[in-house]
Amino acid sequence: MDRVDGDERAYAWAWRGLRAVLAGLAAVGLAVTNLVLLGVSLVALALVPVPFLGMALLPWTMTLVRHRADLERRLAARAGVPVSRPYRPPPARGVPGGWRRFRWIVTDPATWRDLAWLLPGAVVSTALGLISLAVPLYGVLGLTLVPVWIWLGTDWYGYGLVWSVDTVVEGLVCVPQGAAILAGGLWLAPWLRRVDAYFTRLLLAPTKAAELRLRVTELTVTRADTVDAQAAELRRIERDLHDGIQARLVSLGMMIGLADELIDRDPSAAREMLAEARESSGTALVELRHLVRGIHPPVLAERGLDGAVRALALGLPVPITVDVDLPGRLDTPVESAAYFAVAETLTNLVRHSRARTGAASLRHTDGTLTMVVADDGIGGADPGAGSGLRGIERRLAAFDGTMTVSSPVGGPTVVTMELPCVLSSPRTTHSFGTG
């Protein structure tokens, strides 16, 4: 068993190194596009004084540069160095070739940082990419030196000149050296990719001022979404009160009034009216409980997120397996947002997924609550298709939470939601089992 694990680790290590070598080769090719984009950008800048042409050409060119910079950020993230996008949001009514779009591009400091990165980024990527490619290739030459000589004949020196050998015997000595150099090159290549990624972050990551500006913009958007969501929730509560409970209470008052008028003249009819009033009051009480449960479920306050999610799963027509590991309670607003996010996701599962089974998992690690809801349904869930997922995003965004959806056509669907939060108190009871 240990030998199998060792072989798997060696394979994974070699594969990671080979991928880094190929990434270095791709970086050399992408460096050429940097030079092309730099030349096109200089031409576009030179044509800015030309009416209409420069105003249209420069934003188009800078868009291409941004796409190239975004690609480099994604490559850096694959190397383990995440790089955020620093760009300002586009103008609401900007049109291609218009003044608003031109000003948006020109006044964004990230535009000039992208241009400043093109040339040094090409030089660094080319240098590191060639090194990551040359070292393993040199090792491969040493390994294949003897077989090539045997195949072509000992009079053929070929790339043996690279190793400075003249005989097959000397070539045999190169085999272990080539293996060592190849292994060293595969070990070195991922580190070179990380160095390239750190250089990318140095020039393409947002500055402190840009991060603050982006954060303010994000908070402005999330605040507007939160206000809209709260306004919609208040309208729903008002509508439910007006159309349901209020109408029933008005009817209840009228029946009691009629019973009061009939109690002396027709006691039997008055008793029937009072019986109807009693039934109507019971119905109004049930509706009021449902309304309160939709605002803040009592089970959430009594049993916490763990018990509330389990109780929710038990009431669904689709079997849901629940796995919760929360060693304490969350703050009430966060707990409520987490509960309703899971509830809405499970509701979508029941309504749209055609799933036979589902699962909900909640974990709190490193200051983050991670909620995963999965099903074996038909897939195809899209946050932009009005399936309720957009509302979940807005609810989570109010607490700096995020949501990712993996839902290929044919399934399965996996919705992962994360909320940064802390546990406010330890849990005194522990529940087991699944829903």
N, C-alpha and C positions, 0 to 999 in steps of 0.2 A: 504493500500500500504506500509506504514512504517513497519507494522508487517511482511509482506511478505519479505521485504528487510532485516529486522532483522533476520528472519528465515534463509534466504540465507546466510547471513554473519556468523551466528552461525554454519550452516552446513559446510561452507567453512573453518571456523576456526577448527572445530572438524576433518574434513577430512585432513587438513594440519597437525594437530597434530598426527593423526593416521598414516599418511604416514611417518612422522618423526620417530615414534615408530618402524614401520616396517623397516625403513632404519637403525635404530640402531641395530635391530636384525640381519639384513643382514651384518652390519659392524662387528658384533661378528663372524659371519661365515667366512667373508673375512679375519679376523685377523688370523684365522687358516692357511689360504694359505700363509700369510706372514711368519709364522714360518717354513712351509714346504719349501718355496722358500729360506729362509735364510739357512736352512740346506743343500739344494742342492747347493746353491752358495758357501758355505764353502767347500763342497766336490770338486766343480769345481776349486776353487782357489788352493786347495791342490794338484790337479792333473795337474796344469799348467806346472810343470817341466817335465811331461811325454811327450815325443815327439808326435806330431800330436793329441793325445787324448785331452790334456789340451787346445791346440789352437782351437780345434773344439768345445769342451764342454763349455768353459767359454762364448763365444759369444752367444751360444744357450741359456744358463742359463740366461744371462743378458737380452736377448730379452724377456724372460718370465717375468723377474722382471720389465722391462719397460712396458710391457702390464699391469701388475698389478698396477704399479704406474700411468699409463694413466687412468686406471679405477678409481683410487682414485681421480685423478684430475677432471674427469667428475662428480663424485659424489659431490666433493666440489663445482663445478660450479652449480650443481642443488641446493645446499644449499645457493647459492648466493655469493660464494667466488671463482671467476675465478682464475685458476692457469695455467700459460703458460707452454709449454713443453720446456725444456732447452737443448735438445740434439743437438749435431752437426750433420750436414747432412752426410749420409753414403758415403763411397768412391765410386767413379764412376765405378771402375772395381774390387770392392771387391767381392770375392766369398766365400761361406760358407766354413769354415775351413782354409781359407787362412790368410796370414800374414796381409794384409791390413785391413781386417775386425777385426782381433784380436787387432791390434794396435788402430783402431778406437774406439773400446769398452773400452780398457784399459786406453787410454789417455784422455777420456772424463770425466771431473770432475763430471758430472751428474750421471755417473755410480756408483761412490762411495757414492754420496749423496742418491741415491736410496737404496743402501745396508745399509747405516746408518739409513735410515728411517724404514726398515722392522720391527725391534724389537720394538722401541718406538712407531711406528705407530700401531702395533698390541696391545700394552699395552693400549695406550690411546683410541683406537677405542673400545676395549673390555670394558674398564671401563665406558666410556661414553655411549656405547650401552646398557650395563647392567643397568645403572641408568635410561636411557630413557625408558627401558622396565619394570624395577621393580616398578617404582613409579605408572604408570597407572595400572599395574597389581595388586598392593596393593589396589588401589582404587576399582578395580573391585571385589576383594575379599570381601571388606566391603559392597558393594552393593548387592552381591549375598549371603551373609552370612545367612540371615533369610530364603530366599526361599529354600536353600539347607537344612537347619535344619528342615523346615516343611516337606520337601520331605523325608528326611532320619530319622527324629525323633529327639526329643529334647535330647535324651541320647547321640547323636553323636556330639562330639566336633569338630572333623575334623580340618579344617584350622581356626576355631574360636580361636584356641590356638595362631595363629599368631596375632590376635587382642586382646588377653588376655581377653576374655569374657567367661562367663559360662552359661548364660541363653539367651532365645530368646529376653527378654526385653532389655538386654544389647546389643544384636545384632541389635535391632531396632535403638538404638542410633548410631550404626556404619554406618547406611545407609547414612545420610547426610554427615558424615565425609568421607565415601568412595567416594561420589559424588564430594566433594570438592577436595579430593586427586586426583581423576581421572582427573578432570578439570585442576588441577595444573600440573599433569603429561603431559597432552596433550599440555598445554601451554609451559612447560619446554622443551619438546622433540625437537622442531625445534631449540631452542637456543643451546642445546647440540650438535646438528648436525653442527651448525655453528662453535662452538668451535672446534670440530673435523676438520672441513674444514680449519679453521685458522691454526691449528697445521700442517695440510697437506701442506698448502702454506708455512709455516715456513721452512719445510725441502725439499719440492719437487719443489718449484718455482725456476726459474733461478736466480742466483746471478746477481749483477750489471755487473760484467765482462761478464757473460754468455749472459745477455740481450744485452750488447753492441756488442758482437760477433755475436749473432743471427741477430741483426739489420744490422750489416755490411754485413752479408751474404744475408739477404733479399734485401738490397739496391743493392748489386752486381747483384743478379738475376734479379731484376726489371729493373736495368739499361741496362742489356744485352737484356732483352725483349723489352725495349723501343727502343734501338738502332736497333734491328731487325725489329721492327714494322715501325720505321721511314725509314729504308732502303727499306723495301717492299713498303711503300707508295711512296717513291721517284721513285722506279722502275715502279710503276703503272703510276705515272704522266709522266715519260719519255716515257713509252710505248704508253700512250694515245696521247702524243704530236707527237711522231714519226709516229704512225700508222694512226692517225686521222688528226689533224690540220696541221701538217707539210706536209703530203702528199697532203692535199687539197690546201695549200698555194703554193706548187710547181706547182700543176695543174693550179691554178689561174694565176701564173706568166707565164706559157706556153701559156695559152689562151690569155692573154693580149699581149704577144709577137706576136702570130699569127695574132691577130686583128691589131696590128701595121703594120705588113707586108701587110695585105690585105686592109688596109683603102684606099689606092690609087687605087689599081687594082679592088677590089670588095667591095665597101662600104656596100652593103647589107650583105655579109658574115661577114664583120668586125663587123657590128652592132649585128648580131646573136652571134658572139663570145663574145662581150662585155656583152650581156644579160646573157649568160651562166656564164661569170665571175662574174657578179653582184649576180646571184643566188648562185654561189659557195662561194662567200665572205659572204653572209648571213648565209649559212649553217656553214661555219667555225666560224662565230661569235657565233652562237648558241652552237656549240660544245665547244668553249672556255668558254662560260658562264657556261655550265654544269661542265666543269673541275674546274673552279674557285669555283663553288658552292660546289664541292666535297672537296676542300681544306679548305675553310672557307665561309659558306653560307652568302651572303649579309644580308639576313633577320635576321641572328643571330647578326650581328653587329648593325643593325638598331633597332630591336625590342627586343633583348635580348633572353634569354633562353625560357621564357614564350611564346613569340610570335613565335619563331622558331619552338618549339615543336607543337604548335597549327597549324601552317602552314603545318608542316610535316604530322600531323594527317589528315588534310583535303585532302591531296593528295593521301591517301591510299585507296585501294578498300574495306578494312574492316572498319566498323564504329568504331572509337576509341573515347572514352570519356576521356577528358583531364581535370585534376584538378591540378592547379599550385598555390602555395602560396609562392612567393618569394618577400619579401619586398624590395629588392635591386638587383643590378647587381653583378655578380661574376667576378673575374679576368678573363681576356680573355683566357689564356690557360686552366683554369679549366672549364670555360663555354663551350669552344670548345670540351673538352674531355667529358663533361656531355652530350652535344648535340649528338655527334656521338655515345656515348654509348646507349642513348635512341633510336637513329635512327637505329642502328644495331639490337637492340632488337626488335623494331617494324618490321624491315625487316624480321627477323626470324619468327616473328608472322605471317606475311602474307605468307611467303614461305612454312613454315613447319607445322604450328599448325592446319590448317583447321578450324580455329576459325570463329564463326559468329560475335562476337563482342570482343572488347578489351578495356583496360583502362590504362591510364598512369597518375601517380600521382607524383608530385614533391613538396618536403617540405624542408625548411631549419630551423633546430632547433638545439640549443646547438652546434653551430659551425660545423654542419654536413649537407650536402645536401643528402637527401634520395630520391631515384627515384625508383618507383615501377611500373612495367609493367606486366599486367595480361591479360589472355585470357581464353576463354571457349572452347579451342580446345582439341585435342586428348592427349596432354601431352607427356611424354617420352623424354623431352629435357634433353640432357646430355652435360655438358661443355667439356667432353673429346671426344665427337663423331664428332668433326669437323663441328659443326653447326654455327660457328661464335662466340659462347659464350666465347671460349678461347681467342679470340682476344679482346673481351670486357674486360675480366679480365686483360689482359696485358695493355690495355689502361688505366684502372682505377688504376692499381698497380703503374703506373708511378707517381701518385699523392697520394699514400698510400690509395687508395680506395679499396673497397671489393665488391664482388658480391656473392649472394647466390641464388640458384635455387631450387624451390619446384615444381616438375613436375611429379606427379605419372601418371602411364599409365591410360589413360582415362580422364586425366585433373582434375582440371584446372592447368595451368602453371602460376607461380608467380615468377618473377625475381626481386630481391631487390638489388639495387646498392647504395652504400654509398661512399661519397667523403668528407673528412674533408676539410673545406674551410670557408672563411669569405666573407661577402657581402661588396663590395668595395664602393658602392654608393646607395643612396635610389632611388626607382623607382618613376618617376614623373607621370606616367600614369598607369591606372589599367584596365585590360581587363577582360571581363566576358564571360561566355558561355562555351560550350564544342565543341569538334571537332566532 
